[in-house]
């Protein structure tokens, strides 16, 4: 591979690192072509981009985008590596977990999610249960709507009672 070809690959990885705020580094050793095709299809359906990378080129791309965890990620960039890029932080973890339910070999090396680094395969269940930004916003909106809905419901159900209270207050 020439220097120009390597530069093109590094630039493409840098573009993905800036485009997607979350990425997972995974070892996919031992997958056959059918399993790999199934995994790619699941990733596509969930909006996750799967890229096979050379560790050295990925390390260079991380350094050039000034990722604060480059030194920590260097220790996991060995062997065969694939990177799952996603706009939603927990989606790659869910894809990996669903895929592994079928007893296929897939090992999480590290993940960069919500500006935090998670290292090791033991973090997968934690990452899969993390709520995405959109889910957290929906929870906050639901919490804010609940008291207002209760008040409106009470006002609508007790309209005769409230009008009586208002008339009493006006007469005083």
ABEGO torsion letter per residue (X at the ends): XBAAAAAAAAAAAAAAAAABABBBBBBABGBBAAAAAAAAAAAAAAGBBBBBBBAAAAAAAAAAAGBAAAAAAAAABBEBBBBBBBABAAAAAAAAAAAAAAGBBBBBABBBBGGBBBBEAAAAAAAAABBBAAAAAAAAAAAAAAAAAAAAAAAAAAAAAAAAAAAAAAAX
